[in-house]
């Protein structure tokens, strides 16, 4: 199994920044994708949306709503993925979940709350 521990959420004013971190441990496979999803207030688990994803070769994917504001990066030596969030908007308010995916496992973190006040 793969365990994910997230940190870095909090309350910030619109226009501010936050940096999320997610450390993976356990049975890590070298070829994996890690990413961030978010679940907005009132939404169900199946309505989680992909925010950003990064592959081992550092290929990245972003939701259109965060392009130009959020940056995902990874430190393979530390099995850690980061999400730098700038120019935050109230609509970014959500619980952010880290995701790890390889050919064996699809694992989720416990989630970290991000609240952006207007």
Backbone as XML, in Angstrom:
<?xml version="1.0"?>
<chain id="A" units="angstrom">
  <residue number="1" name="UNK">
    <atom name="N" x="0.830" y="-1.194" z="0.000"/>
    <atom name="CA" x="0.000" y="0.000" z="0.000"/>
    <atom name="C" x="0.864" y="1.243" z="0.000"/>
  </residue>
  <residue number="2" name="UNK">
    <atom name="N" x="0.259" y="2.329" z="-0.409"/>
    <atom name="CA" x="0.936" y="3.625" z="-0.428"/>
    <atom name="C" x="0.166" y="4.576" z="0.473"/>
  </residue>
  <residue number="3" name="UNK">
    <atom name="N" x="0.872" y="5.220" z="1.380"/>
    <atom name="CA" x="0.258" y="6.173" z="2.310"/>
    <atom name="C" x="0.646" y="7.581" z="1.898"/>
  </residue>
  <residue number="4" name="UNK">
    <atom name="N" x="-0.332" y="8.477" z="1.936"/>
    <atom name="CA" x="-0.108" y="9.867" z="1.553"/>
    <atom name="C" x="-0.433" y="10.781" z="2.727"/>
  </residue>
  <residue number="5" name="UNK">
    <atom name="N" x="0.453" y="11.708" z="3.020"/>
    <atom name="CA" x="0.242" y="12.673" z="4.097"/>
    <atom name="C" x="0.353" y="14.071" z="3.516"/>
  </residue>
  <residue number="6" name="UNK">
    <atom name="N" x="-0.744" y="14.827" z="3.612"/>
    <atom name="CA" x="-0.801" y="16.178" z="3.053"/>
    <atom name="C" x="-0.592" y="17.215" z="4.140"/>
  </residue>
  <residue number="7" name="UNK">
    <atom name="N" x="-0.123" y="18.368" z="3.724"/>
    <atom name="CA" x="0.010" y="19.502" z="4.635"/>
    <atom name="C" x="-0.032" y="20.794" z="3.823"/>
  </residue>
  <residue number="8" name="UNK">
    <atom name="N" x="-0.273" y="21.911" z="4.539"/>
    <atom name="CA" x="-0.163" y="23.208" z="3.895"/>
    <atom name="C" x="-1.457" y="23.939" z="3.642"/>
  </residue>
  <residue number="9" name="UNK">
    <atom name="N" x="-2.593" y="23.332" z="3.930"/>
    <atom name="CA" x="-3.849" y="24.034" z="3.711"/>
    <atom name="C" x="-4.048" y="25.126" z="4.750"/>
  </residue>
  <residue number="10" name="UNK">
    <atom name="N" x="-5.127" y="25.885" z="4.590"/>
    <atom name="CA" x="-5.418" y="26.935" z="5.549"/>
    <atom name="C" x="-6.374" y="27.958" z="5.007"/>
  </residue>
  <residue number="11" name="UNK">
    <atom name="N" x="-6.449" y="29.080" z="5.719"/>
    <atom name="CA" x="-7.327" y="30.193" z="5.348"/>
    <atom name="C" x="-6.470" y="31.317" z="4.788"/>
  </residue>
  <residue number="12" name="UNK">
    <atom name="N" x="-6.876" y="31.831" z="3.651"/>
    <atom name="CA" x="-6.119" y="32.905" z="3.013"/>
    <atom name="C" x="-7.095" y="33.867" z="2.338"/>
  </residue>
  <residue number="13" name="UNK">
    <atom name="N" x="-6.702" y="35.102" z="2.237"/>
    <atom name="CA" x="-7.539" y="36.078" z="1.535"/>
    <atom name="C" x="-7.378" y="35.932" z="0.024"/>
  </residue>
  <residue number="14" name="UNK">
    <atom name="N" x="-8.389" y="36.353" z="-0.694"/>
    <atom name="CA" x="-8.319" y="36.327" z="-2.156"/>
    <atom name="C" x="-7.082" y="37.088" z="-2.626"/>
  </residue>
  <residue number="15" name="UNK">
    <atom name="N" x="-6.407" y="36.492" z="-3.595"/>
    <atom name="CA" x="-5.169" y="37.067" z="-4.098"/>
    <atom name="C" x="-3.929" y="36.523" z="-3.422"/>
  </residue>
  <residue number="16" name="UNK">
    <atom name="N" x="-4.120" y="35.802" z="-2.344"/>
    <atom name="CA" x="-3.003" y="35.251" z="-1.591"/>
    <atom name="C" x="-2.493" y="33.948" z="-2.173"/>
  </residue>
  <residue number="17" name="UNK">
    <atom name="N" x="-1.536" y="33.354" z="-1.450"/>
    <atom name="CA" x="-0.880" y="32.132" z="-1.906"/>
    <atom name="C" x="-0.830" y="31.098" z="-0.792"/>
  </residue>
  <residue number="18" name="UNK">
    <atom name="N" x="-0.807" y="29.860" z="-1.210"/>
    <atom name="CA" x="-0.593" y="28.731" z="-0.315"/>
    <atom name="C" x="0.230" y="27.693" z="-1.058"/>
  </residue>
  <residue number="19" name="UNK">
    <atom name="N" x="0.953" y="26.878" z="-0.294"/>
    <atom name="CA" x="1.710" y="25.770" z="-0.883"/>
    <atom name="C" x="1.326" y="24.486" z="-0.177"/>
  </residue>
  <residue number="20" name="UNK">
    <atom name="N" x="0.813" y="23.546" z="-0.940"/>
    <atom name="CA" x="0.456" y="22.238" z="-0.406"/>
    <atom name="C" x="1.599" y="21.258" z="-0.655"/>
  </residue>
  <residue number="21" name="UNK">
    <atom name="N" x="1.776" y="20.337" z="0.285"/>
    <atom name="CA" x="2.769" y="19.283" z="0.144"/>
    <atom name="C" x="2.100" y="17.938" z="0.381"/>
  </residue>
  <residue number="22" name="UNK">
    <atom name="N" x="2.605" y="16.910" z="-0.288"/>
    <atom name="CA" x="2.082" y="15.556" z="-0.101"/>
    <atom name="C" x="3.253" y="14.593" z="-0.161"/>
  </residue>
  <residue number="23" name="UNK">
    <atom name="N" x="3.483" y="13.903" z="0.949"/>
    <atom name="CA" x="4.573" y="12.931" z="1.027"/>
    <atom name="C" x="4.005" y="11.528" z="0.933"/>
  </residue>
  <residue number="24" name="UNK">
    <atom name="N" x="4.576" y="10.751" z="0.029"/>
    <atom name="CA" x="4.155" y="9.361" z="-0.153"/>
    <atom name="C" x="5.140" y="8.424" z="0.528"/>
  </residue>
  <residue number="25" name="UNK">
    <atom name="N" x="4.607" y="7.358" z="1.113"/>
    <atom name="CA" x="5.461" y="6.352" z="1.743"/>
    <atom name="C" x="4.844" y="4.975" z="1.527"/>
  </residue>
  <residue number="26" name="UNK">
    <atom name="N" x="5.658" y="3.963" z="1.733"/>
    <atom name="CA" x="5.175" y="2.601" z="1.557"/>
    <atom name="C" x="5.733" y="1.988" z="0.290"/>
  </residue>
  <residue number="27" name="UNK">
    <atom name="N" x="4.902" y="1.241" z="-0.413"/>
    <atom name="CA" x="5.331" y="0.497" z="-1.585"/>
    <atom name="C" x="5.289" y="1.384" z="-2.840"/>
  </residue>
  <residue number="28" name="UNK">
    <atom name="N" x="6.266" y="2.293" z="-2.906"/>
    <atom name="CA" x="6.310" y="3.240" z="-4.017"/>
    <atom name="C" x="6.904" y="2.565" z="-5.237"/>
  </residue>
  <residue number="29" name="UNK">
    <atom name="N" x="6.245" y="2.724" z="-6.371"/>
    <atom name="CA" x="6.773" y="2.242" z="-7.637"/>
    <atom name="C" x="7.326" y="3.439" z="-8.386"/>
  </residue>
  <residue number="30" name="UNK">
    <atom name="N" x="8.482" y="3.244" z="-9.010"/>
    <atom name="CA" x="9.182" y="4.381" z="-9.602"/>
    <atom name="C" x="8.390" y="5.076" z="-10.702"/>
  </residue>
  <residue number="31" name="UNK">
    <atom name="N" x="7.574" y="4.296" z="-11.398"/>
    <atom name="CA" x="6.760" y="4.898" z="-12.463"/>
    <atom name="C" x="5.364" y="5.127" z="-11.908"/>
  </residue>
  <residue number="32" name="UNK">
    <atom name="N" x="5.063" y="6.383" z="-11.586"/>
    <atom name="CA" x="3.771" y="6.694" z="-10.995"/>
    <atom name="C" x="3.389" y="8.109" z="-11.380"/>
  </residue>
  <residue number="33" name="UNK">
    <atom name="N" x="2.144" y="8.392" z="-11.227"/>
    <atom name="CA" x="1.659" y="9.754" z="-11.391"/>
    <atom name="C" x="1.147" y="10.226" z="-10.040"/>
  </residue>
  <residue number="34" name="UNK">
    <atom name="N" x="1.426" y="11.462" z="-9.715"/>
    <atom name="CA" x="0.888" y="12.062" z="-8.498"/>
    <atom name="C" x="0.182" y="13.350" z="-8.853"/>
  </residue>
  <residue number="35" name="UNK">
    <atom name="N" x="-0.845" y="13.641" z="-8.097"/>
    <atom name="CA" x="-1.602" y="14.834" z="-8.440"/>
    <atom name="C" x="-2.457" y="15.321" z="-7.293"/>
  </residue>
  <residue number="36" name="UNK">
    <atom name="N" x="-3.173" y="16.376" z="-7.579"/>
    <atom name="CA" x="-4.078" y="17.014" z="-6.616"/>
    <atom name="C" x="-5.468" y="17.102" z="-7.223"/>
  </residue>
  <residue number="37" name="UNK">
    <atom name="N" x="-6.437" y="16.712" z="-6.432"/>
    <atom name="CA" x="-7.840" y="16.865" z="-6.777"/>
    <atom name="C" x="-8.473" y="17.739" z="-5.704"/>
  </residue>
  <residue number="38" name="UNK">
    <atom name="N" x="-9.633" y="18.292" z="-6.003"/>
    <atom name="CA" x="-10.351" y="19.043" z="-4.986"/>
    <atom name="C" x="-11.841" y="18.733" z="-5.030"/>
  </residue>
  <residue number="39" name="UNK">
    <atom name="N" x="-12.420" y="18.822" z="-3.842"/>
    <atom name="CA" x="-13.853" y="18.573" z="-3.677"/>
    <atom name="C" x="-14.445" y="19.829" z="-3.057"/>
  </residue>
  <residue number="40" name="UNK">
    <atom name="N" x="-15.219" y="20.530" z="-3.830"/>
    <atom name="CA" x="-15.809" y="21.792" z="-3.384"/>
    <atom name="C" x="-16.929" y="21.544" z="-2.378"/>
  </residue>
  <residue number="41" name="UNK">
    <atom name="N" x="-17.264" y="22.533" z="-1.577"/>
    <atom name="CA" x="-18.353" y="22.378" z="-0.594"/>
    <atom name="C" x="-19.646" y="21.939" z="-1.252"/>
  </residue>
  <residue number="42" name="UNK">
    <atom name="N" x="-20.296" y="20.956" z="-0.650"/>
    <atom name="CA" x="-21.561" y="20.463" z="-1.168"/>
    <atom name="C" x="-21.433" y="19.433" z="-2.272"/>
  </residue>
  <residue number="43" name="UNK">
    <atom name="N" x="-20.222" y="19.185" z="-2.741"/>
    <atom name="CA" x="-20.007" y="18.200" z="-3.810"/>
    <atom name="C" x="-19.729" y="16.828" z="-3.206"/>
  </residue>
  <residue number="44" name="UNK">
    <atom name="N" x="-20.054" y="15.805" z="-3.963"/>
    <atom name="CA" x="-19.816" y="14.434" z="-3.529"/>
    <atom name="C" x="-18.435" y="13.979" z="-3.985"/>
  </residue>
  <residue number="45" name="UNK">
    <atom name="N" x="-17.993" y="12.842" z="-3.396"/>
    <atom name="CA" x="-16.666" y="12.318" z="-3.718"/>
    <atom name="C" x="-16.503" y="12.099" z="-5.214"/>
  </residue>
  <residue number="46" name="UNK">
    <atom name="N" x="-17.546" y="11.612" z="-5.904"/>
    <atom name="CA" x="-17.401" y="11.328" z="-7.328"/>
    <atom name="C" x="-17.289" y="12.618" z="-8.154"/>
  </residue>
  <residue number="47" name="UNK">
    <atom name="N" x="-17.548" y="13.765" z="-7.493"/>
    <atom name="CA" x="-17.456" y="15.041" z="-8.182"/>
    <atom name="C" x="-16.114" y="15.747" z="-7.937"/>
  </residue>
  <residue number="48" name="UNK">
    <atom name="N" x="-15.192" y="15.049" z="-7.353"/>
    <atom name="CA" x="-13.871" y="15.622" z="-7.212"/>
    <atom name="C" x="-13.321" y="15.945" z="-8.593"/>
  </residue>
  <residue number="49" name="UNK">
    <atom name="N" x="-12.630" y="17.084" z="-8.674"/>
    <atom name="CA" x="-12.067" y="17.468" z="-9.965"/>
    <atom name="C" x="-10.547" y="17.476" z="-9.905"/>
  </residue>
  <residue number="50" name="UNK">
    <atom name="N" x="-9.966" y="17.087" z="-11.007"/>
    <atom name="CA" x="-8.512" y="17.139" z="-11.115"/>
    <atom name="C" x="-8.062" y="18.590" z="-11.149"/>
  </residue>
  <residue number="51" name="UNK">
    <atom name="N" x="-7.123" y="18.906" z="-10.281"/>
    <atom name="CA" x="-6.537" y="20.245" z="-10.276"/>
    <atom name="C" x="-5.243" y="20.243" z="-11.083"/>
  </residue>
  <residue number="52" name="UNK">
    <atom name="N" x="-4.370" y="19.303" z="-10.753"/>
    <atom name="CA" x="-3.086" y="19.207" z="-11.466"/>
    <atom name="C" x="-2.512" y="17.828" z="-11.248"/>
  </residue>
  <residue number="53" name="UNK">
    <atom name="N" x="-1.732" y="17.372" z="-12.234"/>
    <atom name="CA" x="-1.104" y="16.067" z="-12.154"/>
    <atom name="C" x="0.288" y="16.151" z="-12.743"/>
  </residue>
  <residue number="54" name="UNK">
    <atom name="N" x="1.207" y="15.324" z="-12.208"/>
    <atom name="CA" x="2.572" y="15.322" z="-12.715"/>
    <atom name="C" x="3.059" y="13.880" z="-12.811"/>
  </residue>
  <residue number="55" name="UNK">
    <atom name="N" x="3.733" y="13.571" z="-13.917"/>
    <atom name="CA" x="4.257" y="12.235" z="-14.161"/>
    <atom name="C" x="5.745" y="12.201" z="-13.798"/>
  </residue>
  <residue number="56" name="UNK">
    <atom name="N" x="6.338" y="11.001" z="-13.776"/>
    <atom name="CA" x="7.758" y="10.915" z="-13.410"/>
    <atom name="C" x="8.661" y="11.742" z="-14.307"/>
  </residue>
  <residue number="57" name="UNK">
    <atom name="N" x="8.304" y="11.878" z="-15.559"/>
    <atom name="CA" x="9.113" y="12.683" z="-16.465"/>
    <atom name="C" x="8.799" y="14.158" z="-16.371"/>
  </residue>
  <residue number="58" name="UNK">
    <atom name="N" x="8.008" y="14.537" z="-15.380"/>
    <atom name="CA" x="7.639" y="15.923" z="-15.106"/>
    <atom name="C" x="6.643" y="16.482" z="-16.116"/>
  </residue>
  <residue number="59" name="UNK">
    <atom name="N" x="5.980" y="15.614" z="-16.858"/>
    <atom name="CA" x="4.876" y="16.093" z="-17.666"/>
    <atom name="C" x="3.741" y="16.515" z="-16.760"/>
  </residue>
  <residue number="60" name="UNK">
    <atom name="N" x="3.081" y="17.638" z="-17.083"/>
    <atom name="CA" x="2.052" y="18.169" z="-16.197"/>
    <atom name="C" x="0.741" y="18.386" z="-16.927"/>
  </residue>
  <residue number="61" name="UNK">
    <atom name="N" x="-0.331" y="18.298" z="-16.158"/>
    <atom name="CA" x="-1.679" y="18.575" z="-16.630"/>
    <atom name="C" x="-2.346" y="19.477" z="-15.607"/>
  </residue>
  <residue number="62" name="UNK">
    <atom name="N" x="-3.048" y="20.485" z="-16.089"/>
    <atom name="CA" x="-3.760" y="21.416" z="-15.197"/>
    <atom name="C" x="-5.206" y="21.573" z="-15.631"/>
  </residue>
  <residue number="63" name="UNK">
    <atom name="N" x="-6.059" y="21.789" z="-14.647"/>
    <atom name="CA" x="-7.421" y="22.208" z="-14.952"/>
    <atom name="C" x="-7.365" y="23.610" z="-15.552"/>
  </residue>
  <residue number="64" name="UNK">
    <atom name="N" x="-8.250" y="23.866" z="-16.486"/>
    <atom name="CA" x="-8.263" y="25.188" z="-17.125"/>
    <atom name="C" x="-8.422" y="26.301" z="-16.090"/>
  </residue>
  <residue number="65" name="UNK">
    <atom name="N" x="-9.176" y="26.027" z="-15.046"/>
    <atom name="CA" x="-9.482" y="27.065" z="-14.051"/>
    <atom name="C" x="-8.268" y="27.480" z="-13.226"/>
  </residue>
  <residue number="66" name="UNK">
    <atom name="N" x="-7.198" y="26.691" z="-13.242"/>
    <atom name="CA" x="-6.029" y="27.025" z="-12.416"/>
    <atom name="C" x="-4.781" y="27.314" z="-13.253"/>
  </residue>
  <residue number="67" name="UNK">
    <atom name="N" x="-4.872" y="27.142" z="-14.553"/>
    <atom name="CA" x="-3.705" y="27.397" z="-15.405"/>
    <atom name="C" x="-3.214" y="28.825" z="-15.229"/>
  </residue>
  <residue number="68" name="UNK">
    <atom name="N" x="-1.911" y="28.960" z="-15.079"/>
    <atom name="CA" x="-1.306" y="30.270" z="-14.900"/>
    <atom name="C" x="-1.275" y="30.738" z="-13.456"/>
  </residue>
  <residue number="69" name="UNK">
    <atom name="N" x="-1.982" y="30.033" z="-12.577"/>
    <atom name="CA" x="-2.009" y="30.415" z="-11.160"/>
    <atom name="C" x="-1.383" y="29.347" z="-10.266"/>
  </residue>
  <residue number="70" name="UNK">
    <atom name="N" x="-1.582" y="28.085" z="-10.628"/>
    <atom name="CA" x="-1.081" y="26.973" z="-9.813"/>
    <atom name="C" x="0.081" y="26.299" z="-10.541"/>
  </residue>
  <residue number="71" name="UNK">
    <atom name="N" x="1.040" y="25.797" z="-9.747"/>
    <atom name="CA" x="2.170" y="25.061" z="-10.303"/>
    <atom name="C" x="2.391" y="23.795" z="-9.490"/>
  </residue>
  <residue number="72" name="UNK">
    <atom name="N" x="2.428" y="22.667" z="-10.179"/>
    <atom name="CA" x="2.697" y="21.397" z="-9.521"/>
    <atom name="C" x="4.149" y="21.008" z="-9.790"/>
  </residue>
  <residue number="73" name="UNK">
    <atom name="N" x="4.777" y="20.434" z="-8.774"/>
    <atom name="CA" x="6.157" y="19.980" z="-8.918"/>
    <atom name="C" x="6.349" y="18.744" z="-8.040"/>
  </residue>
  <residue number="74" name="UNK">
    <atom name="N" x="7.436" y="18.026" z="-8.283"/>
    <atom name="CA" x="7.686" y="16.834" z="-7.476"/>
    <atom name="C" x="9.170" y="16.683" z="-7.198"/>
  </residue>
  <residue number="75" name="UNK">
    <atom name="N" x="9.449" y="16.075" z="-6.049"/>
    <atom name="CA" x="10.809" y="15.718" z="-5.679"/>
    <atom name="C" x="10.823" y="14.196" z="-5.587"/>
  </residue>
  <residue number="76" name="UNK">
    <atom name="N" x="11.326" y="13.550" z="-6.622"/>
    <atom name="CA" x="11.282" y="12.095" z="-6.672"/>
    <atom name="C" x="12.108" y="11.453" z="-5.563"/>
  </residue>
  <residue number="77" name="UNK">
    <atom name="N" x="13.183" y="12.103" z="-5.159"/>
    <atom name="CA" x="14.023" y="11.555" z="-4.092"/>
    <atom name="C" x="13.275" y="11.503" z="-2.763"/>
  </residue>
  <residue number="78" name="UNK">
    <atom name="N" x="12.341" y="12.430" z="-2.592"/>
    <atom name="CA" x="11.563" y="12.497" z="-1.342"/>
    <atom name="C" x="10.166" y="11.931" z="-1.510"/>
  </residue>
  <residue number="79" name="UNK">
    <atom name="N" x="9.851" y="11.457" z="-2.722"/>
    <atom name="CA" x="8.487" y="10.963" z="-2.994"/>
    <atom name="C" x="7.441" y="11.977" z="-2.552"/>
  </residue>
  <residue number="80" name="UNK">
    <atom name="N" x="7.683" y="13.211" z="-2.880"/>
    <atom name="CA" x="6.819" y="14.302" z="-2.443"/>
    <atom name="C" x="6.386" y="15.138" z="-3.651"/>
  </residue>
  <residue number="81" name="UNK">
    <atom name="N" x="5.128" y="15.535" z="-3.621"/>
    <atom name="CA" x="4.592" y="16.409" z="-4.656"/>
    <atom name="C" x="4.101" y="17.688" z="-3.997"/>
  </residue>
  <residue number="82" name="UNK">
    <atom name="N" x="4.254" y="18.785" z="-4.711"/>
    <atom name="CA" x="3.888" y="20.101" z="-4.191"/>
    <atom name="C" x="2.884" y="20.766" z="-5.124"/>
  </residue>
  <residue number="83" name="UNK">
    <atom name="N" x="2.062" y="21.633" z="-4.542"/>
    <atom name="CA" x="1.165" y="22.450" z="-5.353"/>
    <atom name="C" x="1.289" y="23.884" z="-4.853"/>
  </residue>
  <residue number="84" name="UNK">
    <atom name="N" x="1.915" y="24.721" z="-5.649"/>
    <atom name="CA" x="2.017" y="26.142" z="-5.333"/>
    <atom name="C" x="0.805" y="26.835" z="-5.919"/>
  </residue>
  <residue number="85" name="UNK">
    <atom name="N" x="0.033" y="27.478" z="-5.064"/>
    <atom name="CA" x="-1.209" y="28.112" z="-5.481"/>
    <atom name="C" x="-1.089" y="29.617" z="-5.269"/>
  </residue>
  <residue number="86" name="UNK">
    <atom name="N" x="-1.122" y="30.360" z="-6.352"/>
    <atom name="CA" x="-1.037" y="31.818" z="-6.304"/>
    <atom name="C" x="-2.335" y="32.428" z="-6.806"/>
  </residue>
  <residue number="87" name="UNK">
    <atom name="N" x="-2.507" y="33.691" z="-6.510"/>
    <atom name="CA" x="-3.699" y="34.428" z="-6.967"/>
    <atom name="C" x="-4.973" y="33.656" z="-6.647"/>
  </residue>
  <residue number="88" name="UNK">
    <atom name="N" x="-5.067" y="33.203" z="-5.429"/>
    <atom name="CA" x="-6.213" y="32.374" z="-5.038"/>
    <atom name="C" x="-7.513" y="33.151" z="-5.103"/>
  </residue>
  <residue number="89" name="UNK">
    <atom name="N" x="-8.568" y="32.434" z="-5.465"/>
    <atom name="CA" x="-9.905" y="33.012" z="-5.593"/>
    <atom name="C" x="-10.856" y="32.284" z="-4.639"/>
  </residue>
  <residue number="90" name="UNK">
    <atom name="N" x="-11.947" y="32.937" z="-4.262"/>
    <atom name="CA" x="-12.915" y="32.251" z="-3.388"/>
    <atom name="C" x="-13.402" y="30.926" z="-3.974"/>
  </residue>
  <residue number="91" name="UNK">
    <atom name="N" x="-13.497" y="30.844" z="-5.299"/>
    <atom name="CA" x="-13.960" y="29.588" z="-5.912"/>
    <atom name="C" x="-12.927" y="28.465" z="-5.838"/>
  </residue>
  <residue number="92" name="UNK">
    <atom name="N" x="-11.735" y="28.752" z="-5.353"/>
    <atom name="CA" x="-10.751" y="27.704" z="-5.111"/>
    <atom name="C" x="-10.976" y="27.006" z="-3.765"/>
  </residue>
  <residue number="93" name="UNK">
    <atom name="N" x="-11.914" y="27.531" z="-2.984"/>
    <atom name="CA" x="-12.217" y="26.923" z="-1.695"/>
    <atom name="C" x="-12.688" y="25.487" z="-1.880"/>
  </residue>
  <residue number="94" name="UNK">
    <atom name="N" x="-12.024" y="24.561" z="-1.187"/>
    <atom name="CA" x="-12.332" y="23.136" z="-1.334"/>
    <atom name="C" x="-11.445" y="22.344" z="-0.388"/>
  </residue>
  <residue number="95" name="UNK">
    <atom name="N" x="-11.743" y="21.066" z="-0.269"/>
    <atom name="CA" x="-10.799" y="20.140" z="0.343"/>
    <atom name="C" x="-9.932" y="19.593" z="-0.781"/>
  </residue>
  <residue number="96" name="UNK">
    <atom name="N" x="-8.641" y="19.712" z="-0.613"/>
    <atom name="CA" x="-7.694" y="19.273" z="-1.631"/>
    <atom name="C" x="-7.127" y="17.910" z="-1.235"/>
  </residue>
  <residue number="97" name="UNK">
    <atom name="N" x="-7.198" y="16.978" z="-2.175"/>
    <atom name="CA" x="-6.752" y="15.606" z="-1.931"/>
    <atom name="C" x="-5.563" y="15.281" z="-2.816"/>
  </residue>
  <residue number="98" name="UNK">
    <atom name="N" x="-4.560" y="14.685" z="-2.211"/>
    <atom name="CA" x="-3.421" y="14.185" z="-2.953"/>
    <atom name="C" x="-3.761" y="12.794" z="-3.496"/>
  </residue>
  <residue number="99" name="UNK">
    <atom name="N" x="-3.282" y="12.500" z="-4.677"/>
    <atom name="CA" x="-3.525" y="11.203" z="-5.307"/>
    <atom name="C" x="-2.229" y="10.612" z="-5.821"/>
  </residue>
  <residue number="100" name="UNK">
    <atom name="N" x="-2.081" y="9.311" z="-5.615"/>
    <atom name="CA" x="-0.946" y="8.555" z="-6.141"/>
    <atom name="C" x="-1.515" y="7.432" z="-6.999"/>
  </residue>
  <residue number="101" name="UNK">
    <atom name="N" x="-0.935" y="7.232" z="-8.169"/>
    <atom name="CA" x="-1.456" y="6.213" z="-9.074"/>
    <atom name="C" x="-0.312" y="5.515" z="-9.800"/>
  </residue>
  <residue number="102" name="UNK">
    <atom name="N" x="-0.219" y="4.187" z="-9.624"/>
    <atom name="CA" x="0.647" y="3.384" z="-10.479"/>
    <atom name="C" x="-0.158" y="2.180" z="-10.955"/>
  </residue>
  <residue number="103" name="UNK">
    <atom name="N" x="0.487" y="1.207" z="-11.563"/>
    <atom name="CA" x="-0.269" y="0.111" z="-12.164"/>
    <atom name="C" x="-0.899" y="-0.798" z="-11.102"/>
  </residue>
  <residue number="104" name="UNK">
    <atom name="N" x="-0.498" y="-0.622" z="-9.800"/>
    <atom name="CA" x="-1.039" y="-1.472" z="-8.730"/>
    <atom name="C" x="-2.053" y="-0.736" z="-7.872"/>
  </residue>
  <residue number="105" name="UNK">
    <atom name="N" x="-1.749" y="0.483" z="-7.537"/>
    <atom name="CA" x="-2.529" y="1.210" z="-6.541"/>
    <atom name="C" x="-3.024" y="2.551" z="-7.064"/>
  </residue>
  <residue number="106" name="UNK">
    <atom name="N" x="-4.163" y="2.939" z="-6.541"/>
    <atom name="CA" x="-4.672" y="4.294" z="-6.699"/>
    <atom name="C" x="-5.028" y="4.752" z="-5.288"/>
  </residue>
  <residue number="107" name="UNK">
    <atom name="N" x="-4.157" y="5.580" z="-4.690"/>
    <atom name="CA" x="-4.276" y="5.938" z="-3.278"/>
    <atom name="C" x="-4.620" y="7.412" z="-3.108"/>
  </residue>
  <residue number="108" name="UNK">
    <atom name="N" x="-5.314" y="7.699" z="-2.006"/>
    <atom name="CA" x="-5.741" y="9.070" z="-1.691"/>
    <atom name="C" x="-5.248" y="9.474" z="-0.313"/>
  </residue>
  <residue number="109" name="UNK">
    <atom name="N" x="-4.934" y="10.751" z="-0.167"/>
    <atom name="CA" x="-4.645" y="11.297" z="1.140"/>
    <atom name="C" x="-5.926" y="11.607" z="1.890"/>
  </residue>
  <residue number="110" name="UNK">
    <atom name="N" x="-5.767" y="12.134" z="3.096"/>
    <atom name="CA" x="-6.930" y="12.394" z="3.944"/>
    <atom name="C" x="-7.595" y="13.722" z="3.604"/>
  </residue>
  <residue number="111" name="UNK">
    <atom name="N" x="-6.899" y="14.548" z="2.837"/>
    <atom name="CA" x="-7.456" y="15.838" z="2.432"/>
    <atom name="C" x="-6.986" y="16.967" z="3.331"/>
  </residue>
  <residue number="112" name="UNK">
    <atom name="N" x="-6.840" y="18.140" z="2.731"/>
    <atom name="CA" x="-6.485" y="19.340" z="3.492"/>
    <atom name="C" x="-7.388" y="20.486" z="3.025"/>
  </residue>
  <residue number="113" name="UNK">
    <atom name="N" x="-7.936" y="21.213" z="3.985"/>
    <atom name="CA" x="-8.904" y="22.267" z="3.668"/>
    <atom name="C" x="-8.184" y="23.527" z="3.199"/>
  </residue>
  <residue number="114" name="UNK">
    <atom name="N" x="-8.650" y="24.071" z="2.106"/>
    <atom name="CA" x="-8.205" y="25.379" z="1.626"/>
    <atom name="C" x="-9.438" y="26.279" z="1.569"/>
  </residue>
  <residue number="115" name="UNK">
    <atom name="N" x="-9.364" y="27.384" z="2.289"/>
    <atom name="CA" x="-10.474" y="28.336" z="2.307"/>
    <atom name="C" x="-9.953" y="29.698" z="1.885"/>
  </residue>
  <residue number="116" name="UNK">
    <atom name="N" x="-10.590" y="30.267" z="0.870"/>
    <atom name="CA" x="-10.190" y="31.568" z="0.349"/>
    <atom name="C" x="-11.322" y="32.547" z="0.615"/>
  </residue>
  <residue number="117" name="UNK">
    <atom name="N" x="-11.036" y="33.566" z="1.412"/>
    <atom name="CA" x="-12.055" y="34.556" z="1.749"/>
    <atom name="C" x="-12.014" y="35.718" z="0.762"/>
  </residue>
  <residue number="118" name="UNK">
    <atom name="N" x="-13.168" y="36.296" z="0.539"/>
    <atom name="CA" x="-13.249" y="37.407" z="-0.429"/>
    <atom name="C" x="-13.037" y="38.750" z="0.243"/>
  </residue>
</chain>
